[in-house]
Amino acid sequence: MKKDRISPLRYVSRKLIRELGMLQLNKAHLKKTPQHWHALIEIGKEPNITISKLGHLLLLSTSAMSRIVSALIENDLVSFQEGSDKREKYLRITKKGELEVANIDEFSNTKIKGAFEFLTEADQDQIINAIEKYASALEKSRCLRDQVKIHRLSTPRTIRKQIITMIETIQKGEFSLPITDDINACILRAEEDFYYNNSYNFWYATDKDGTIIGSIGLKKIDDQTAEIKKFFIHQSYRGKSVAPKLMNALIKSAVKHRFDRLYLGTVDKFQAAHRFYEKYGFVRLTKQELPSGFEICPVDTVFFKVNVESLDHKLSQILT
């Protein structure tokens, strides 16, 4: 069984935040959040930084960044100068802001110096290198997720054939399933299975190079129910938020079309997919419990259903 490294790392990360005094820092300085102090530090490092650049640096939306900057300006910690585009502001730290940064530095440095007393210089270097590696890995993972784009299927046959090739690579190449040539033909004839209410209800994901790395479709059974079809993720992108993004596109469409329940069929070999479904509230059911209009794929042996409202809630919690 694979060793769980995620839970211990999350525990250590929370402990690190506590011991560095991040929670105490909120109370000690004008009741601001860590975002305020990170923003103030970065403004001090780069005079005339813009709000948009600051938001990009701190991984915050422009609207959230604007609120934080407004509070810093209100407290006379930051000043600004308008550029030619009056919507943009060039920020500079004030003397009061510099004093606050000095207080933050003293507060944090004292904590670190205290910890260093229990560590050799070799230990200190090892910790710095390990944290730097971890931060770099987190950044690479985030950039990879951000580069993934979700597209709604349209008419070009070339795209449809590329989606089928991606799916068959998983079915045949990865899991050695006995797939016939017509088992994925529903994608070629998407107008029959996935086009209703004036839109295609099939989506695919691409990476930064435009390569197709995932797909999902929503076939209407009746006014209340629908079937999830052709939900596949390329092996290299599993666990990298592609599946939730595709499922989110589908669930938004399901809500729009006022479906109450969703069903799907899969194979026993797709154990990781089973865990994904169960994580998001899907429950197993027998073949006999499927609705009468459900189209059973010849290779499917495991079946799930989920309530649209509960799935929408779970996805919203994870993706926001």
Secondary structure by P-SEA (a helix, b strand, c coil): ccccaaaaaaaaaaaaaaaaaaaaaaaacccccaaaaaaaaaaaacccccaaaaaaaacccaaaaaaaaaaaaaaccbbbbbcccccbbbbbbcaaaaaaaaaaaaaaaaaaaaaaccccaaaaaaaaaaaaaaaaaaaaaaaaaaabbbbcccccaaaaaaaaaaaaaaaccccccccccccccccccccccccccccccbbbbbccccccccbbbbbbccccccccccccccccccccaaaaaaaaaaaaaaaaacccbbbbcccccaaaaaaaaaaabbbbbccccccccccccccccccccccaaaaaaaaaaaac
